[in-house]
């Protein structure tokens, strides 16, 4: 078991060798990643991100659910409140799903999944909970329909937990201006 003592010792090493002062609340890389809580798939490590380079949101399956959209809206307001640290330019919103996701273990529980997605159970097949390639496509589509007119490119990646490699399923696509 990893103990609190382990964590404080690791933190001391980080503070002395890896800490970067002066980071701002707005990511310097104009990037946001939405990924899964699975401990094998830490987006910062998997994608080689530095501290302060991207904002990372994690939830079960790395899915775009209503709560994710509400979080994005709140983060937009935080960014606006800190406009002086905003890096001009287009943002890259990356949706990162992965193979062997625990979300697939929830397929036998349609009521639980419907509650999570805040949809009727009849709409669950469109969420593709057992196929990461289809699910990342479905989630990119939800973002495309939800964030009209924002200055974002949206990408869909799938991480293979057996090889450590990511596959681009949806290349960077500009949001529609509707």
C-alpha positions as CSV (number, residue, x, y, z in Angstrom):
1,X,0.0,0.0,0.0
2,X,1.2,3.5,-0.8
3,X,1.2,5.5,2.4
4,X,0.9,9.2,3.2
5,X,4.5,9.1,4.3
6,X,5.4,7.7,0.8
7,X,3.5,10.6,-0.8
8,X,5.1,13.3,1.4
9,X,8.6,11.9,0.6
10,X,7.9,11.8,-3.1
11,X,6.5,15.3,-2.9
12,X,9.7,16.5,-1.2
13,X,11.7,15.0,-4.1
14,X,9.4,16.7,-6.6
15,X,9.6,20.1,-4.8
16,X,13.4,20.0,-4.9
17,X,13.9,18.6,-8.5
18,X,10.7,18.9,-10.6
19,X,8.7,21.9,-9.3
20,X,8.4,24.8,-11.6
21,X,7.3,28.1,-10.0
22,X,5.3,30.7,-11.7
23,X,2.9,28.5,-13.5
24,X,-0.5,30.1,-14.3
25,X,-4.0,28.8,-13.9
26,X,-4.4,28.9,-17.7
27,X,-2.5,26.1,-19.4
28,X,0.5,27.4,-21.4
29,X,-0.1,24.8,-24.1
30,X,-3.7,25.8,-24.8
31,X,-4.7,22.2,-24.2
32,X,-7.4,20.4,-22.3
33,X,-7.5,16.6,-22.0
34,X,-10.5,14.6,-20.9
35,X,-9.5,11.1,-19.9
36,X,-10.4,8.1,-17.7
37,X,-9.7,7.7,-14.0
38,X,-8.0,4.3,-14.7
39,X,-4.6,4.5,-12.9
40,X,-2.9,2.9,-16.0
41,X,-4.0,5.9,-18.1
42,X,-2.8,9.1,-16.5
43,X,-3.1,11.5,-19.4
44,X,-0.1,13.6,-18.2
45,X,2.2,10.6,-18.3
46,X,0.7,8.9,-21.3
47,X,0.9,12.0,-23.5
48,X,4.2,13.3,-22.1
49,X,2.7,16.5,-20.8
50,X,4.6,18.9,-18.5
51,X,3.1,20.4,-15.4
52,X,1.1,23.5,-16.4
53,X,0.9,22.5,-20.1
54,X,-2.7,21.2,-20.1
55,X,-5.8,21.1,-18.0
56,X,-6.9,17.6,-17.4
57,X,-10.4,16.4,-16.5
58,X,-10.8,12.7,-15.5
59,X,-14.0,10.7,-15.0
60,X,-15.1,7.1,-15.4
61,X,-14.4,6.2,-19.0
62,X,-13.1,9.6,-19.9
63,X,-16.6,10.2,-21.2
64,X,-18.3,13.4,-22.3
65,X,-21.3,13.4,-20.0
66,X,-23.5,16.4,-18.9
67,X,-21.2,16.9,-15.8
68,X,-18.2,17.2,-18.1
69,X,-19.9,19.8,-20.1
70,X,-20.8,21.7,-16.9
71,X,-17.1,21.4,-15.9
72,X,-16.0,22.8,-19.2
73,X,-18.4,25.8,-18.8
74,X,-17.0,26.5,-15.3
75,X,-13.4,26.2,-16.5
76,X,-14.2,28.7,-19.2
77,X,-15.3,31.2,-16.6
78,X,-12.1,30.5,-14.6
79,X,-10.1,31.2,-17.7
80,X,-12.0,34.4,-18.3
81,X,-11.4,35.5,-14.7
82,X,-7.6,35.0,-15.3
83,X,-7.5,36.5,-18.8
84,X,-4.1,38.1,-18.2
85,X,-2.5,34.7,-18.2
86,X,-4.4,33.4,-21.3
87,X,-2.2,32.4,-24.1
88,X,-3.8,33.6,-27.4
89,X,-4.7,31.1,-30.0
90,X,-6.7,28.0,-30.7
91,X,-7.2,25.4,-28.0
92,X,-6.7,21.7,-28.5
93,X,-9.4,19.6,-26.7
94,X,-8.3,16.0,-26.6
95,X,-10.6,13.2,-25.7
96,X,-8.6,10.2,-24.6
97,X,-10.2,6.8,-24.2
98,X,-8.4,3.5,-23.8
99,X,-8.5,-0.3,-24.3
100,X,-9.5,-2.6,-21.5
101,X,-11.6,0.2,-19.9
102,X,-13.5,-0.7,-16.7
103,X,-16.5,1.1,-18.3
104,X,-17.0,-2.1,-20.4
105,X,-17.6,-4.0,-17.1
106,X,-20.6,-1.7,-16.5
107,X,-22.4,-2.8,-19.7
108,X,-24.5,-5.3,-17.8
109,X,-25.9,-2.4,-15.7
110,X,-27.9,-0.3,-18.1
111,X,-29.7,1.6,-15.4
112,X,-26.4,2.7,-13.8
113,X,-25.0,3.7,-17.2
114,X,-28.2,5.6,-18.2
115,X,-28.0,7.6,-15.0
116,X,-24.3,8.3,-15.5
117,X,-24.9,9.6,-19.1
118,X,-28.2,11.3,-18.0
119,X,-30.1,9.6,-20.8
120,X,-32.9,7.0,-21.2
121,X,-31.6,3.4,-21.4
122,X,-32.8,3.1,-25.0
123,X,-30.1,5.6,-26.0
124,X,-27.2,3.7,-24.5
125,X,-26.2,1.8,-27.7
126,X,-25.1,5.2,-29.1
127,X,-22.6,5.6,-26.3
128,X,-20.6,2.5,-27.4
129,X,-19.5,1.6,-23.9
130,X,-17.7,-1.6,-25.0
131,X,-15.7,-0.2,-27.9
132,X,-13.2,2.6,-27.3
133,X,-12.8,3.6,-30.9
134,X,-16.6,4.0,-31.3
135,X,-16.9,5.7,-27.9
136,X,-14.3,8.3,-28.6
137,X,-16.0,9.1,-31.9
138,X,-19.4,9.4,-30.1
139,X,-17.9,11.7,-27.5
140,X,-16.2,13.9,-30.1
141,X,-19.6,14.3,-31.7
142,X,-21.1,15.3,-28.4
143,X,-18.5,18.0,-28.0
144,X,-19.0,19.1,-31.6
145,X,-22.7,19.5,-30.9
146,X,-22.2,21.2,-27.6
147,X,-19.4,23.8,-27.9
148,X,-20.4,25.7,-31.0
149,X,-18.3,28.7,-32.0
150,X,-15.6,28.1,-29.5
151,X,-12.0,28.4,-30.6
152,X,-11.2,24.7,-30.2
153,X,-9.8,21.8,-32.3
154,X,-11.2,18.5,-31.0
155,X,-9.2,15.3,-31.2
156,X,-10.1,11.7,-30.3
157,X,-7.4,9.4,-29.2
158,X,-7.4,5.8,-28.0
159,X,-4.6,4.6,-25.7
160,X,-3.6,0.9,-25.9
161,X,-2.9,-0.3,-22.3
162,X,-0.9,-3.3,-23.7
163,X,1.5,-1.3,-26.0
164,X,1.5,2.1,-24.4
165,X,0.7,3.7,-27.8
166,X,-2.1,6.1,-28.7
167,X,-4.0,5.9,-32.0
168,X,-5.6,9.0,-33.5
169,X,-9.2,8.1,-34.2
170,X,-10.5,11.6,-34.8
171,X,-7.8,14.0,-36.1
172,X,-7.9,17.6,-34.8
173,X,-11.2,19.0,-36.1
174,X,-12.3,22.6,-35.7
175,X,-15.6,23.1,-33.9
176,X,-18.5,24.0,-36.2
177,X,-19.7,27.6,-36.1
178,X,-23.5,27.3,-35.9
